[in-house]
Amino acid sequence: MRPSLNCTLAGAIIPQIYIADLGDFFSFGVMAISFEVLGSGSKGNCYLLRTPESNILIDVGFSGRTIVLLLERHGLSIDDIHAIFITHEHNDHCNGIRGLRKLKDVIFFANEKTAETINARMCKDINWVAFENERTFRFRDLEVTAFSLPHDAVDPVGYVFSLPNCCGTPSRRKICIITDLGYAPHGLAQYASGVDWLVIEANHDLRLLELDLKRPVYIKNRIRSKYGHLSNDAALSFISKNYSTRWKKITFVHLSSDCNNPEIIRNMLRKYNFPKSLEFEIADPLANGCNREACDQNSMSITAPTGA
């Protein structure tokens, strides 16, 4: 893990900011939920959530072989994984299903539309458990709620994972994961505000996206549309307007490797007067622990991802 940076602005101390590297592990105090970025960016996304009784993956956007290697670097075997939760059917979030679907003891969770879309594309049977959005269900020691997000997929969701009565305390230790959305819809704050840890997309810098020469105009328009991806400005605006005193940590994910970088987000954070007790983490898209060739091997076409 790279050293934390403490910055001073007009006499105020800016909260700790980390740049996440492969192998980072975070948990605070008695909180028995940990969240680790195996890889995050336009080329692939995969996150590891651990509790006392559960090891789960949220999205598997790299090949199965690459995910096995990434887990090993975090001290786990693929056999240690109990379930895989899918947010939506874009390739950078479910590429690894083809290789991982043969695992007999792993359950795949998605809502019905997402599961049906992936099944139709793969023409394979997958060990799905379908859930209803906005309806809480239990998995091992976790309570899980999926909620709808505005993105150009069939039925994309974010997740709230809750560990009830953690460590004998009356409070619920919660993490909210919000990624792949074009804007923050009305009602999103109700899921994000009541958690200890917020994971949120900060996909692109508006200026860098506008100046980018690799992407045609129609792709840029998709990215910044209401069903595209959340910009740095939009992510920080949402956090500022809906700030919760319960938040202990915020992790920024799904950064574009071309149209964003952690330094830009660090500089933007200096404009806000968040309390110094609030910890920030930024997942570096260039520190995914796998090269492009490894991430693309055994790829399958689901739908074209709209990552910036």
C-alpha positions, 0 to 999 in steps of 0.5 A, a space after each residue: 500500500 502506498 503511503 497516505 497523504 495528509 494535505 493542508 488547505 486553508 488551515 484544514 486537514 484533508 482526510 487521509 487519501 490512499 491509492 489502492 494497490 494490489 494486496 491492500 486490505 482494509 478493515 476498521 476496528 471491530 468492523 468485520 467486513 473488509 472490501 478489497 479491490 482485485 481490479 477496477 477500471 474500464 478493462 475489468 472489475 472484480 471486488 472481494 468482500 470478506 466477513 467472518 463466514 463469507 468470501 464473495 466476489 462482486 463482479 468478475 470482469 477478468 478471465 477466470 484464470 486471472 481471477 484465480 491469480 488475483 485471489 492467490 495474491 490476496 491469500 485465497 484460493 478460488 475454492 474459498 469463494 462462496 458466491 459471486 454477485 453480478 451487477 450487470 451483464 457488460 463484459 468488464 463485469 462478467 467476463 470470468 463467468 465462462 471459466 468460473 461457472 464450472 465451480 460446483 460450490 459457487 453460487 452466482 447471484 443476479 436479478 432475473 433479467 441479468 441472469 437470463 441475458 448472460 445465459 442467452 449469450 453464453 448458451 450455458 447453464 449457470 448456477 444462478 440464484 435470482 433475486 428481486 431488486 429492493 428486496 432484502 435476502 440473506 446469504 450466510 452471515 450477510 443481509 443483501 439488498 440490490 437496488 436499480 441503477 441508471 446504466 445502459 444494461 438490461 437491469 443493472 444494480 448496486 448492492 448493500 451488504 450488511 452484517 447484522 449485530 456484528 461483534 455483539 454490537 447493536 449496530 449493523 456493519 454495512 457497505 454500499 457498492 455503487 458502480 456503473 451509473 450515469 447519474 445519481 437518481 432520486 432515492 439513491 441516498 437512502 441506500 448510501 447514507 446508512 452505511 459505514 463504507 461507501 464504494 462509488 464510481 468516479 469514472 472520468 474527468 469531464 475535461 479529459 473525456 472531452 479532449 480524448 482522441 481515442 473515442 468517437 463522439 458517439 462513445 463520449 456521448 454514451 459515457 456522459 449520458 444519463 445511462 453512462 458513467 459517473 464523472 468525478 464531479 458527479 460522484 463528489 457532488 453526490 457525496 457532498 450533498 448526501 454526507 452521512 456522519 456514519 461514513 467511515 470510509 469512501 472508496 472510489 472505483 472504476 476509474 478510466 485509465 485514459 480519462 481519469 487518474 487518482 491525482 485528479 480525484 485527490 486534488 478535487 477532494 481538497 476543495 471539500 471540507 470533509 472531516 479528517 476522520 473520514 478515510 478515502 481510498 482511490 482504486 488505481 486502474 493501472 494497478 489491477 495486477 494483470 496485463 491487457 493480454 491476461 485480462 483479455 484471454 478467454 473473453 466472451 462478448 456479452 454487450 459492449 461495455 461503456 467504460 471510459 
